Amino acid sequence: MITAHAKINLTLSVTGRDEDGYHQLVSAVCFTDFGDKLRISPTSDNPITTIKGPFAEILAKAGGDHLVSGAHNLAKEIMPSLNDYDVTID
């Protein structure tokens, strides 16, 4: 298990938008000693993304349409070997 350390945006300004739709940002951030716990474990079935913690119910209502599942799905496209792993975030 690893910790995905949280960051706090001290300032954040949107200065424009790129042709691909992404926003151009100027920000000042600091990182914390706490964050989400990430566990990646082998699976013998279809890989799943499991979310635990105080916001799990809210994300479950999103029906898998959120950053955690999106990141897992993108990672599986880039690294097909991840199709053999479950991801749990707490």
Secondary structure, DSSP 8 states (H G I E B T S, - for coil): -EEEEEEEEEEEEEEEE-TTS-EEEEEEEEEEEEEEEEEEEE-SSS--EEE-STTHHHHHHTTT-SHHHHHHHHHHHH-GGGGGEEEEE-
